[in-house]
């Protein structure tokens, strides 16, 4: 059984989709062992409590990113996480944090990368007049949404679609592809945090 930890900053709908899918996707016997959130009021923490998953608040405000990342790394190590999923975690992680977890840390992004990396991706694509939207799952590297792509899905927006409608559709795509991609990474873990 492989162990998943999730980092989130807000609502936590992708975290919940991941946690609920484990063991349900073709009988995969993996476990979500920890949610870490960097905002005290993150609704993701309530979702974790409802699912019986331990959560930990690691604040960034009022301290340096290095200190926060040290605490974050300790939490992941204590949980013995094999794979770390970023599910709406709105922080850029340092190379020093990313490097030891290379190939074991994955992110979901609400655009068809490499187009529209960074924040406000759906809004920027909408304002630019794009008609093709979607989501991308990628491994985390030291750049911003630049790691190797492992899954993506797209859809064509109907003419005249409102931004809110497109956002809802993108988030539905995320909740569909992210659990399958993460389950694939968990399947590849040999139980000791190493990929075969």
For each residue, the residues with C-beta under 8 A, 3 or more apart:
1: 29 30 31 191
2: 30 31 82 83 186 187 189 191
3: 30 31 33 79 80 81 82 83
4: 18 22 30 31 32 33 81 82 83 84 85 182 186
5: 32 33 34 35 36 75 76 79 81 83 84 85
6: 15 18 19 32 34 35 36 44 84 85 86 87
7: 35 36 37 38 72 84 85 86 87 89 91
8: 12 14 15 35 36 37 42 44 86 87 88 89
9: 37 38 39 42 44 88 89 90 91
10: 39 42 43 44 88 90
11: 42 43 44 88
12: 8 15 16 35 37 42 43 44 45 46 47 48 87 88
13: 16 17 171 175
14: 8 17 18 87 88 108 171 174 175 178
15: 6 8 12 18 19 35 44 47 48 85 87 88
16: 12 13 19 20 44 47 51
17: 13 14 20 21 174 175 178 179
18: 4 6 14 15 21 22 32 85 87 178 179 182
19: 6 15 16 22 32 47 48 51 53
20: 16 17 24 51
21: 17 18 24 25 179 180 183
22: 4 18 19 25 28 30 31 32 179 183 186
23: 27 28 29 30 31
24: 20 21 28
25: 21 22 28 179 180 183
26:
27: 23
28: 22 23 24 25 183 186 187
29: 1 23
30: 1 2 3 4 22 23 183 186 187
31: 1 2 3 4 22 23
32: 4 5 6 18 19 22 35 51 53
33: 3 4 5 53 54 79 80 81
34: 5 6 53 54 55 56 75 76 79 81
35: 5 6 7 8 12 15 32 44 45 47 48 53 54 55 56
36: 5 6 7 8 55 56 57 58 72 75 76
37: 7 8 9 12 40 42 44 45 55 56 57 58
38: 7 9 42 57 58 59 60 68 89 90 91
39: 9 10 42
40: 37 57 59
41:
42: 8 9 10 11 12 37 38 39 45
43: 10 11 12 46 47
44: 6 8 9 10 11 12 15 16 35 37 47 48 55 87 88
45: 12 35 37 42 48 49 55 57
46: 12 43 49 50
47: 12 15 16 19 35 43 44 50 51
48: 12 15 19 35 44 45 51 53 54 55
49: 45 46 52 53 55
50: 46 47
51: 16 19 20 32 47 48
52: 49
53: 19 32 33 34 35 48 49
54: 33 34 35 48 79
55: 34 35 36 37 44 45 48 49
56: 34 35 36 37 75
57: 36 37 38 40 45
58: 36 37 38 68 71 72 75
59: 38 40 62 63 68
60: 38 63 65 68 91
61:
62: 59
63: 59 60 67 68
64: 67 68
65: 60 68 69 91 94
66: 69 70 94 96
67: 63 64 70 71
68: 38 58 59 60 63 64 65 71 72
69: 65 66 72 73 93 94 96 97
70: 66 67 73 74
71: 58 67 68 74 75
72: 7 36 58 68 69 75 76 97
73: 69 70 76 77 97
74: 70 71 77 78
75: 5 34 36 56 58 71 72 78 79
76: 5 34 36 72 73 79 81 84 101
77: 73 74 80 81
78: 74 75
79: 3 5 33 34 54 75 76
80: 3 33 77 193
81: 3 4 5 33 34 76 77 84 193
82: 2 3 4 104 186 189 191 192 193
83: 2 3 4 5 104 105 106 182 185 186 189
84: 4 5 6 7 76 81 101 104 105 106
85: 4 5 6 7 15 18 105 106 107 108 178 182
86: 6 7 8 89 105 106 107 108 140
87: 6 7 8 12 14 15 18 44 108 178
88: 8 9 10 11 12 14 15 44 108
89: 7 8 9 38 86 107
90: 9 10 38 119
91: 7 9 38 60 65
92: 144
93: 69 97 98 140
94: 65 66 69 97 98 142
95: 98 99 142
96: 66 69 99
97: 69 72 73 93 94 100 101
98: 93 94 95 101 102 105 140 141 142
99: 95 96 102 142
100: 97
101: 76 84 97 98 104 105 140
102: 98 99 105 139 141
103: 139 195
104: 82 83 84 101 185 189 193 195
105: 83 84 85 86 98 101 102 139 140
106: 83 84 85 86 137 138 139 140 150 181 182 185
107: 85 86 89 137 138 139 140 145 147
108: 14 85 86 87 88 135 136 137 174 177 178
109: 113 117 121 135 136 137 138 145
110: 121 122 135 167 170 171 174
111: 115 116 117 121 122 125 133 134 135 136
112: 115 116 132 133 134 135 136 152 154
113: 109 116 117 136 138 145 149 152
114: 117 145 146
115: 111 112 125
116: 111 112 113 121 122 124 125
117: 109 111 113 114 121 144 145 146
118: 121 144 145
119: 90
120: 123 124
121: 109 110 111 116 117 118 124 125
122: 110 111 116 125 126 133 163 166 167 170
123: 120 126 127 163
124: 116 120 121 127 128
125: 111 115 116 121 122 128 130 133
126: 122 123 129 130 163 166
127: 123 124
128: 124 125
129: 126
130: 125 126 133 157
131: 156 157 159
132: 112 154 155 156 157
133: 111 112 122 125 130 154 155 156 157 166 169 170
134: 111 112 152 153 154 155 170 173
135: 108 109 110 111 112 152 153 170 173 174 177 178
136: 108 109 111 112 113 145 149 151 152
137: 106 107 108 109 149 150 151 152 177 178 181 182
138: 106 107 109 113 145 146 147 148 149 150
139: 102 103 105 106 107 147 148 150
140: 86 93 98 101 105 106 107 147
141: 98 102 146 147 148
142: 94 95 98 99
143: 146 147
144: 92 117 118
145: 107 109 113 114 117 118 136 138
146: 114 117 138 141 143
147: 107 138 139 140 141 143
148: 138 139 141
149: 113 136 137 138 152
150: 106 137 138 139 181 184 185
151: 136 137 177 180 181
152: 112 113 134 135 136 137 149 177
153: 134 135 173 176 177
154: 112 132 133 134 173
155: 132 133 134 169 173
156: 131 132 133
157: 130 131 132 133 161 165 166 169
158: 161
159: 131
160:
161: 157 158 165 166
162: 165 166
163: 122 123 126 166 167
164: 167 168
165: 157 161 162 168 169
166: 122 126 133 157 161 162 163 169 170
167: 110 122 163 164 170 171
168: 164 165 171 172
169: 133 155 157 165 166 172 173
170: 110 122 133 134 135 166 167 173 174
171: 13 14 110 167 168 174 175
172: 168 169 175 176
173: 134 135 153 154 155 169 170 176 177
174: 14 17 108 110 135 170 171 177 178
175: 13 14 17 171 172 178 179
176: 153 172 173 179 180
177: 108 135 137 151 152 153 173 174 180 181
178: 14 17 18 85 87 108 135 137 174 175 181 182
179: 17 18 21 22 25 175 176 182 183
180: 21 25 151 176 177 183 184
181: 106 137 150 151 177 178 184 185
182: 4 18 83 85 106 137 178 179 185 186
183: 21 22 25 28 30 179 180 186 187
184: 150 180 181 187 188
185: 83 104 106 150 181 182 188 189 195
186: 2 4 22 28 30 82 83 182 183 189
187: 2 28 30 183 184
188: 184 185 195 196
189: 2 82 83 104 185 186 192 193 194 195
190: 194 195 196
191: 1 2 82
192: 82 189
193: 80 81 82 104 189
194: 189 190
195: 103 104 185 188 189 190
196: 188 190
